[in-house]
Amino acid sequence: MYYLLASIAVIAASLVAGNRLSLVLPRLHPLLNRKPFCCRPCLTFHLVWMGMGIVSFVGACGSIFLAGVAIAFVIFFILRRINNKKVTL
């Protein structure tokens, strides 16, 4: 039960951090102005699977990691679709 709550917290924190950090990191240093750091879906994907990896390591459960990777892919494709539909002026 606690690992489920930790997983939900990791996903929520990754969504918020991916949204904010994808805008801030490229301004900090030119090396951070690359695809995984300035792309919101990519950064969120990597934050989710790494966070779920930590939760699964602490919980010693590989199925949590596999579920986290699957959730990370789903979130990636949803965010990529949202970014592609966004109208820019």
QUIMO-V398955 format. One line per field, one symbol per residue. ss: DSSP state (@ for helix, = for strand, . for the rest). psi: psi as a letter, one per 20 degrees, with the letter a starting at -180 (. if undefined). Layout:
ss->???
psi->???
This chain:
ss->.@@@@@@@@@@@@@@@@@@@@@@@@@@@.@@@..@@@@.@@@@@@@@@@@@@@@@@@@@..@@@@@@@@@@@@@@@@@@@@@@@@....
psi->ghhghhghhggghhgghhgghhhgghigqhhjlrghhioghgggghhghgghhgghggilohhhgghhgghggghghghhgghhippq.
